């Protein structure tokens, strides 16, 4: 892009690349923003936004495993409560 005043070529600022600097006029001009190419939805499945998130099939498999383990944990807790011991392992007083 050229300087609107003198017509010389603008150099891109090192601090902020959104601005162009004119060496002869000693002025700073905002450069027009370039539009990013739009990504189709199909490509997003193959290239996720975040690298640390596993694919959907892996996530679903892990979630079902965790749900099953959690249900088993709750079942064990019910069995312990049905016993005749109190919270601190002491026997409950009978009425």
C-alpha angles and dihedrals in degrees: 000000000000130000112265091220107042103011096234120139115273118229119217116252117247093213097049119011090201089077132068122210126213113210096198099046094034089222134134122224130188112242120224111262117249115227116238116235112259116247118223119231092243091060092050090063091056095040110035120201094238120047095205095062112091122223118282095254092055092046092051092049092051092045092054090049091050093047091051091049091048092051090050090050091053091048091054090050091054091052091052092049091051090059122092096252125102130227095284097041095265123129115262117246112248117226 
